[in-house]
Amino acid sequence: MKESPVRKAFSSVAAVFAVAALLSIQLVLMSAAARAQGASQIRDAEIEHTIRALVSPLLTAAGIEPDNVGIHIVNAEPLNAFVARGQRIFITTGLLKRAEHPGQLMGVLAHEIGHITGGHLARLEGAISDAQDQAMIGTIIGVALGVLAGQGDVGAAATAKGQDIALRNLLKFTRVQERSADQVAVNLLDETQYSAKGLLEFFEILEDQELLTRTNQDPYLITHPLTRDRIAFIRNHVQSARGKDRKISPEMMAAHERMVAKLDGFINPPAQTLRDYKADDPSVKARYARAVALYRAARMDEALPVIDGLIGESPKDPYFHELRGQMLFENGRLEEALAPYRESVRLAPNEPLLRVGLAHVQIELNRPELNSEALANLEQAVRYDRYMPMAWRLAAIAYGRDGRLGLSALALAENNMLTGHYLDANGQAKKAMRLLKENSPAWLRAQDLAGTAERQYRKKNK
């Protein structure tokens, strides 16, 4: 499971962020700098799918193509959600776990969409125009969870070369903008026939924190000033809303419970998870959390029967198969991991993270007959999501084994661009240009990467 400000600030700050992409595990730590601050971005196919299922109807109602909006999950305990230029929504695991039901989460997402549709980030001078560099994603996380939370030491780490003042203004919204976003939120919820009661409940959770000192408040209150007028507005809307509200479906409720259980299993210490989710609890969420905690505690003889029981009840669930494959893979049982990963991709062929997981197993097995299949999975994965460094690194290995050295160098250039290693990206892109057919699509991409990498390197080293 992985990071915005004035353009000059970004160009000087990006140097301190490097990506540690390990897509072989389900929870992928993506920013070394953010991790040092206690925050990182996570990538998980199931959790991203759950959030997209909630946010897509709201985005469609707002006239925004859902596929054009990036969803970023920040591994941090404080409650927060915010948006950045480029139509990117960031939401912390703390908020995901604190939301008591999908309606509360939908309310928060609707509010953040209000900031996007209101153009509230357009006032920031410059800001991100190309979020391809994952190091910049790290900057967003560092600012939102550090500088804006009033933590001086974190702010210093996130604001290299004296850009602190510029960065402090990022993601802060005025009360007028907050009220505007609230209005958009209730309109979107009305249009999709979901109640605004969830948003009201979330605001009531935060209301008690208004009396706390700034250092003890959740960052959400610092980035989104909460007032009694805003709460009263939402409450009045809920009371006066006409029409029948659409009920949260049992499937959506179950997906939300599984998301929280999975986050608990991967983020909390295994002993805590095993205490919180009792062995005699037969619910899916409890067994799911326990399966994760047991495998993290290296108790595979107990973990596998739990996940096998879940698969037996829901054989068409791709994420149960993925977890089984992950358990086996990370315990060195590569041959056994291949079948569950293949089944997860068969059941959810459009999930790029699942394809990267399968390709990783196939490449680690290092069997010639698996190389073409691994490449097919990786090529399909990056069609859906180009911003996965691990996918490009694995592709470089597979192309190299296939003797396609030009494409291997190009894949390494893509990987280095995403991780902020511009000098290496420039070198690999130029190598690819020497090996690829001139003016072919791959050659043109290499040329573009070489130029972009050189410009970014110069900015970074001014």
C-alpha positions as CSV (number, residue, x, y, z in Angstrom):
1,M,0.0,0.0,0.0
2,K,2.3,5.4,-1.0
3,E,2.2,12.6,-2.2
4,S,1.3,19.8,-3.9
5,P,2.3,23.9,-3.7
6,V,3.8,26.5,-6.0
7,R,5.7,25.3,-9.0
8,K,9.1,26.6,-7.9
9,A,8.5,24.9,-4.5
10,F,7.9,21.6,-6.2
11,S,10.9,21.7,-8.3
12,S,13.2,22.3,-5.3
13,V,11.4,19.9,-2.9
14,A,11.0,16.9,-5.3
15,A,14.7,16.1,-4.8
16,V,14.2,14.8,-1.2
17,F,11.5,12.2,-2.1
18,A,12.3,8.8,-3.4
19,V,9.9,6.0,-4.0
20,A,10.3,2.5,-2.4
21,A,7.9,0.6,-4.6
22,L,7.4,-3.0,-3.6
23,L,4.3,-4.3,-5.5
24,S,5.2,-7.9,-4.4
25,I,3.2,-7.1,-1.3
26,Q,-0.3,-5.9,-1.2
27,L,0.4,-2.9,1.0
28,V,2.9,-0.9,-1.0
29,L,5.0,1.7,0.7
30,M,5.6,4.3,-2.0
31,S,7.5,7.2,-0.4
32,A,10.6,6.9,1.8
33,A,10.4,10.5,2.9
34,A,6.7,10.3,3.7
35,R,7.3,7.0,5.5
36,A,9.9,8.7,7.7
37,Q,7.2,11.1,8.7
38,G,4.9,8.3,9.6
39,A,2.9,8.5,6.3
40,S,3.0,6.7,3.1
41,Q,0.7,5.8,0.2
42,I,-0.7,2.4,-0.1
43,R,-1.9,0.5,-3.2
44,D,-4.4,-2.3,-2.9
45,A,-6.7,-3.5,-5.6
46,E,-9.6,-4.4,-3.4
47,I,-9.6,-1.2,-1.3
48,E,-9.2,1.0,-4.4
49,H,-12.1,-0.9,-6.0
50,T,-14.3,-0.3,-3.0
51,I,-13.6,3.5,-2.9
52,R,-14.1,3.8,-6.6
53,A,-17.5,2.1,-6.3
54,L,-18.5,4.7,-3.8
55,V,-17.1,7.8,-5.6
56,S,-17.9,7.0,-9.2
57,P,-21.6,7.8,-9.1
58,L,-20.8,11.1,-7.3
59,L,-18.2,12.0,-10.0
60,T,-20.6,11.1,-12.8
61,A,-23.2,13.3,-11.2
62,A,-20.7,16.1,-11.0
63,G,-19.9,15.8,-14.8
64,I,-16.5,14.3,-14.1
65,E,-15.2,11.2,-15.8
66,P,-14.4,8.8,-13.0
67,D,-11.3,7.3,-14.8
68,N,-9.8,10.8,-14.9
69,V,-9.7,11.2,-11.1
70,G,-6.8,9.7,-9.1
71,I,-7.6,8.1,-5.8
72,H,-4.7,8.0,-3.3
73,I,-4.8,6.2,0.0
74,V,-2.5,7.6,2.6
75,N,-1.3,5.3,5.4
76,A,-1.7,7.6,8.3
77,E,-3.8,7.4,11.5
78,P,-5.1,11.0,11.6
79,L,-8.4,11.7,9.9
80,N,-8.0,13.6,6.7
81,A,-9.1,13.9,3.1
82,F,-8.0,16.5,0.6
83,V,-7.6,17.2,-3.1
84,A,-4.8,18.4,-5.3
85,R,-4.5,19.8,-8.8
86,G,-4.9,17.2,-11.5
87,Q,-8.2,15.9,-10.0
88,R,-6.6,13.8,-7.3
89,I,-8.3,12.8,-4.1
90,F,-6.3,11.8,-1.1
91,I,-7.8,10.0,1.9
92,T,-6.1,8.6,5.0
93,T,-6.5,5.1,6.3
94,G,-7.4,6.7,9.6
95,L,-10.5,8.2,8.0
96,L,-11.3,5.0,6.2
97,K,-11.2,3.1,9.4
98,R,-13.1,5.7,11.4
99,A,-16.0,5.9,9.0
100,E,-18.7,3.8,10.5
101,H,-20.5,3.0,7.3
102,P,-20.2,3.8,3.6
103,G,-22.6,6.8,3.8
104,Q,-20.1,8.7,6.0
105,L,-17.3,8.0,3.5
106,M,-19.5,9.0,0.6
107,G,-20.3,12.3,2.3
108,V,-16.6,13.1,2.7
109,L,-15.9,12.2,-0.9
110,A,-18.8,14.3,-2.1
111,H,-17.3,17.3,-0.2
112,E,-13.9,16.8,-1.7
113,I,-15.5,16.6,-5.2
114,G,-17.0,20.0,-4.3
115,H,-13.5,21.4,-4.0
116,I,-12.6,20.0,-7.4
117,T,-15.7,21.4,-9.2
118,G,-15.4,24.7,-7.4
119,G,-11.9,25.2,-8.8
120,H,-10.6,25.9,-5.3
121,L,-7.1,24.8,-6.1
122,A,-6.8,27.0,-9.1
123,R,-5.9,29.9,-6.8
124,L,-2.6,28.2,-6.1
125,E,0.1,29.7,-8.2
126,G,1.5,27.1,-10.5
127,A,1.0,23.8,-8.6
128,I,1.2,20.4,-10.1
129,S,0.6,20.2,-13.8
130,D,2.2,16.7,-14.3
131,A,1.7,14.3,-11.4
132,Q,3.6,11.6,-13.1
133,D,6.5,12.0,-10.7
134,Q,5.6,10.0,-7.6
135,A,8.0,12.1,-5.6
136,M,5.6,15.0,-5.9
137,I,2.9,12.7,-4.4
138,G,5.2,12.4,-1.4
139,T,5.4,16.2,-1.1
140,I,1.6,16.4,-0.9
141,I,1.4,13.8,1.8
142,G,4.3,15.4,3.7
143,V,2.6,18.9,3.6
144,A,-0.9,17.7,4.4
145,L,0.1,15.6,7.4
146,G,3.1,17.6,8.6
147,V,3.2,21.3,7.9
148,L,-0.6,21.7,8.1
149,A,-0.8,19.7,11.3
150,G,1.6,22.2,12.9
151,Q,4.4,19.8,13.3
152,G,7.6,21.9,12.9
153,D,10.0,19.0,12.5
154,V,7.9,17.3,9.9
155,G,7.4,20.6,8.1
156,A,11.1,21.2,8.0
157,A,11.6,17.8,6.4
158,A,9.0,18.4,3.8
159,T,10.0,22.0,2.8
160,A,13.5,21.9,1.6
161,K,15.3,25.1,0.5
162,G,13.1,27.4,2.5
163,Q,9.8,26.9,0.8
164,D,7.9,26.5,4.1
165,I,5.7,29.5,3.7
166,A,4.5,28.6,0.2
167,L,3.8,25.0,1.3
168,R,1.8,26.1,4.3
169,N,-0.8,27.6,2.0
170,L,-1.4,24.4,0.2
171,L,-4.6,22.5,0.7
172,K,-6.0,25.1,3.2
173,F,-9.5,26.2,2.3
174,T,-11.4,29.2,3.5
175,R,-14.7,28.9,5.3
176,V,-16.4,30.3,2.2
177,Q,-14.9,27.6,0.1
178,E,-15.8,25.0,2.7
179,R,-19.5,26.1,2.6
180,S,-19.4,26.0,-1.2
181,A,-18.0,22.5,-1.1
182,D,-20.7,21.5,1.4
183,Q,-23.4,22.8,-1.0
184,V,-22.0,20.8,-3.9
185,A,-21.8,17.7,-1.7
186,V,-25.4,17.8,-0.6
187,N,-26.5,18.4,-4.3
188,L,-24.4,15.4,-5.5
189,L,-25.8,13.2,-2.7
190,D,-29.4,14.3,-3.6
191,E,-28.8,13.7,-7.3
192,T,-27.5,10.2,-6.6
193,Q,-30.3,9.7,-4.0
194,Y,-28.0,9.1,-1.1
195,S,-28.7,10.8,2.2
196,A,-26.4,13.6,3.4
197,K,-26.8,12.2,6.9
198,G,-23.4,10.4,6.6
199,L,-21.7,13.7,6.0
200,L,-23.5,15.2,9.0
201,E,-22.4,12.2,11.2
202,F,-18.8,12.7,10.1
203,F,-18.9,16.4,11.0
204,E,-20.4,15.5,14.4
205,I,-17.5,13.2,15.0
206,L,-15.1,16.1,14.3
207,E,-17.2,18.7,16.2
208,D,-15.8,17.7,19.6
209,Q,-12.3,18.3,18.4
210,E,-12.9,22.0,17.8
211,L,-12.2,22.6,21.5
212,L,-8.8,20.8,21.4
213,T,-5.5,22.6,20.9
214,R,-4.3,22.7,17.3
215,T,-1.6,20.1,17.9
216,N,-4.2,17.6,19.2
217,Q,-6.7,18.1,16.4
218,D,-7.0,15.9,13.4
219,P,-5.5,17.5,10.3
220,Y,-9.0,17.5,8.7
221,L,-10.0,20.4,11.0
222,I,-6.9,22.3,10.0
223,T,-7.2,21.9,6.3
224,H,-11.0,22.1,6.4
225,P,-12.2,24.7,9.0
226,L,-15.4,23.4,10.6
227,T,-18.0,25.8,12.0
228,R,-21.3,25.4,13.7
229,D,-22.9,27.1,10.7
230,R,-21.6,24.4,8.4
231,I,-23.0,21.7,10.7
232,A,-26.3,23.5,11.0
233,F,-26.5,23.8,7.2
234,I,-26.0,20.0,6.7
235,R,-28.4,19.2,9.5
236,N,-31.1,21.4,8.1
237,H,-30.6,19.9,4.7
238,V,-31.0,16.4,6.1
239,Q,-34.2,17.4,7.9
240,S,-35.7,19.1,5.0
241,A,-34.6,16.8,2.2
242,R,-37.5,15.5,0.1
243,G,-37.7,12.3,-1.7
244,K,-36.8,8.8,-0.8
245,D,-33.1,8.2,0.0
246,R,-31.4,5.2,-1.6
247,K,-30.4,2.7,1.0
248,I,-26.8,1.6,1.3
249,S,-26.8,-1.9,-0.3
250,P,-25.8,-4.9,1.8
251,E,-23.0,-5.5,-0.8
252,M,-21.7,-2.0,-0.2
253,M,-21.8,-2.4,3.5
254,A,-20.0,-5.7,3.3
255,A,-17.3,-4.2,1.1
256,H,-16.8,-1.4,3.6
257,E,-16.5,-3.8,6.5
258,R,-13.9,-5.9,4.5
259,M,-11.9,-2.8,3.7
260,V,-11.7,-1.8,7.3
261,A,-10.9,-5.3,8.4
262,K,-8.2,-5.6,5.8
263,L,-6.6,-2.2,6.8
264,D,-6.7,-3.3,10.5
265,G,-5.0,-6.6,9.5
266,F,-2.2,-5.0,7.5
267,I,-1.6,-1.8,9.5
268,N,-2.2,-2.8,13.2
269,P,0.2,-5.1,15.0
270,P,-0.9,-8.7,14.5
271,A,-1.5,-9.3,18.2
272,Q,-3.9,-6.3,18.3
273,T,-5.8,-7.5,15.3
274,L,-6.2,-11.0,16.8
275,R,-7.5,-9.4,20.0
276,D,-9.9,-7.1,18.2
277,Y,-11.3,-9.9,15.9
278,K,-12.0,-12.9,18.0
279,A,-11.4,-16.4,16.9
280,D,-15.0,-17.4,17.6
281,D,-16.4,-14.6,15.4
282,P,-17.7,-16.3,12.2
283,S,-18.2,-13.1,10.2
284,V,-16.3,-12.6,7.0
285,K,-14.6,-9.4,8.2
286,A,-13.3,-11.1,11.3
287,R,-11.9,-14.1,9.5
288,Y,-10.4,-11.8,6.8
289,A,-8.6,-9.6,9.4
290,R,-7.4,-12.7,11.3
291,A,-6.1,-14.4,8.1
292,V,-4.0,-11.3,7.4
293,A,-2.8,-11.0,11.0
294,L,-1.9,-14.7,11.3
295,Y,0.2,-14.6,8.1
296,R,1.9,-11.4,9.2
297,A,2.7,-13.2,12.4
298,A,4.3,-16.0,10.4
299,R,1.6,-18.5,11.5
300,M,1.0,-19.8,8.1
301,D,-0.4,-23.2,9.3
302,E,-3.2,-21.2,10.9
303,A,-3.6,-18.4,8.3
304,L,-4.0,-20.7,5.2
305,P,-7.0,-22.6,6.6
306,V,-8.8,-19.3,7.4
307,I,-8.3,-17.9,3.9
308,D,-9.2,-21.3,2.3
309,G,-12.4,-21.3,4.3
310,L,-13.3,-17.8,2.8
311,I,-12.4,-19.0,-0.7
312,G,-14.6,-22.1,-0.2
313,E,-17.6,-19.9,0.6
314,S,-16.8,-17.3,-2.1
315,P,-14.8,-19.0,-4.9
316,K,-15.4,-16.2,-7.3
317,D,-13.9,-13.5,-5.1
318,P,-10.6,-12.4,-6.7
319,Y,-9.3,-10.7,-3.6
320,F,-9.4,-13.8,-1.4
321,H,-7.4,-15.6,-4.1
322,E,-5.0,-12.7,-4.3
323,L,-4.4,-12.8,-0.5
324,R,-3.7,-16.6,-0.6
325,G,-1.2,-16.0,-3.4
326,Q,0.4,-13.2,-1.5
327,M,0.7,-15.4,1.6
328,L,2.4,-18.2,-0.3
329,F,4.6,-15.9,-2.4
330,E,6.0,-14.0,0.6
331,N,6.8,-17.3,2.3
332,G,8.9,-18.5,-0.6
333,R,6.3,-20.9,-1.9
334,L,6.3,-19.6,-5.5
335,E,5.0,-22.6,-7.3
336,E,2.0,-22.7,-5.0
337,A,1.4,-19.0,-5.3
338,L,1.0,-19.1,-9.1
339,A,-2.4,-20.7,-9.2
340,P,-4.2,-18.3,-6.8
341,Y,-2.7,-15.3,-8.5
342,R,-3.8,-16.6,-11.9
343,E,-7.3,-17.2,-10.5
344,S,-7.5,-13.7,-9.1
345,V,-6.6,-12.2,-12.6
346,R,-9.1,-14.6,-14.3
347,L,-11.9,-13.3,-12.0
348,A,-10.9,-9.6,-12.2
349,P,-9.0,-9.1,-15.5
350,N,-9.2,-5.3,-15.4
351,E,-7.4,-4.9,-12.1
352,P,-3.8,-3.8,-13.0
353,L,-2.4,-4.5,-9.5
354,L,-3.6,-8.1,-9.7
355,R,-1.8,-8.5,-13.0
356,V,1.4,-7.0,-11.6
357,G,1.2,-9.4,-8.7
358,L,0.8,-12.4,-11.0
359,A,3.7,-11.2,-13.3
360,H,5.9,-10.8,-10.3
361,V,5.4,-14.5,-9.3
362,Q,6.0,-15.6,-12.9
363,I,9.2,-13.6,-13.2
364,E,10.5,-14.7,-9.9
365,L,9.9,-18.4,-10.9
366,N,12.3,-17.6,-13.9
367,R,10.8,-20.3,-16.2
368,P,11.2,-19.4,-19.9
369,E,7.7,-20.5,-20.7
370,L,6.2,-18.0,-18.2
371,N,8.1,-14.9,-19.6
372,S,5.7,-14.1,-22.4
373,E,2.7,-14.5,-20.1
374,A,4.3,-12.2,-17.6
375,L,5.0,-9.6,-20.3
376,A,1.4,-9.8,-21.5
377,N,0.2,-9.2,-17.9
378,L,2.5,-6.2,-17.4
379,E,1.7,-4.6,-20.8
380,Q,-2.0,-4.9,-20.0
381,A,-1.5,-3.5,-16.5
382,V,0.3,-0.4,-17.6
383,R,-2.5,0.2,-20.2
384,Y,-4.8,0.7,-17.2
385,D,-2.3,2.4,-14.9
386,R,1.0,3.7,-16.2
387,Y,2.1,5.0,-12.7
388,M,3.3,1.8,-11.2
389,P,7.1,1.8,-10.9
390,M,7.2,-1.9,-10.0
391,A,5.3,-2.8,-13.2
392,W,8.0,-1.1,-15.3
393,R,10.9,-2.7,-13.4
394,L,9.4,-6.1,-13.9
395,A,8.8,-5.4,-17.5
396,A,12.5,-4.4,-17.9
397,I,13.5,-7.8,-16.6
398,A,11.0,-9.7,-18.8
399,Y,12.0,-7.7,-22.0
400,G,15.7,-8.3,-21.2
401,R,15.1,-12.1,-20.9
402,D,13.3,-11.9,-24.2
403,G,16.2,-10.2,-25.9
404,R,14.3,-7.0,-26.5
405,L,17.0,-4.7,-25.0
406,G,15.6,-1.5,-26.4
407,L,12.2,-2.0,-24.7
408,S,14.0,-3.1,-21.5
409,A,15.9,0.1,-21.4
410,L,12.7,2.1,-22.1
411,A,10.9,0.3,-19.2
412,L,13.8,1.2,-16.9
413,A,13.5,4.8,-18.0
414,E,9.8,4.8,-17.1
415,N,10.6,3.2,-13.7
416,N,13.3,5.8,-12.9
417,M,11.1,8.7,-14.0
418,L,8.3,7.6,-11.6
419,T,10.7,7.2,-8.8
420,G,12.4,10.6,-9.3
421,H,15.7,9.2,-10.5
422,Y,16.0,11.6,-13.4
423,L,19.7,11.1,-14.3
424,D,19.2,7.3,-14.5
425,A,15.9,7.9,-16.5
426,N,17.8,10.1,-19.0
427,G,20.5,7.5,-19.4
428,Q,18.2,4.6,-19.9
429,A,16.0,6.6,-22.3
430,K,19.0,7.5,-24.5
431,K,20.1,3.9,-24.4
432,A,16.7,2.9,-25.6
433,M,16.9,5.4,-28.5
434,R,20.1,3.8,-29.6
435,L,18.6,0.3,-29.6
436,L,15.1,1.0,-30.9
437,K,14.0,1.7,-34.5
438,E,14.1,5.5,-35.1
439,N,10.7,7.2,-35.1
440,S,8.9,4.1,-33.9
441,P,6.3,4.8,-31.1
442,A,8.7,3.3,-28.5
443,W,11.6,5.4,-29.8
444,L,9.5,8.6,-29.7
445,R,8.5,7.8,-26.1
446,A,12.1,7.3,-25.2
447,Q,13.0,10.7,-26.8
448,D,10.2,12.3,-24.8
449,L,11.4,10.7,-21.5
450,A,15.0,11.7,-22.2
451,G,14.0,15.4,-22.6
452,T,11.7,15.4,-19.6
453,A,14.2,13.6,-17.4
454,E,16.9,16.1,-18.3
455,R,14.6,19.1,-17.5
456,Q,13.6,17.6,-14.2
457,Y,17.2,16.9,-13.3
458,R,18.2,20.5,-13.9
459,K,15.3,21.8,-11.9
460,K,16.1,19.5,-9.1
461,N,19.8,20.5,-8.9
462,K,19.5,24.2,-9.3
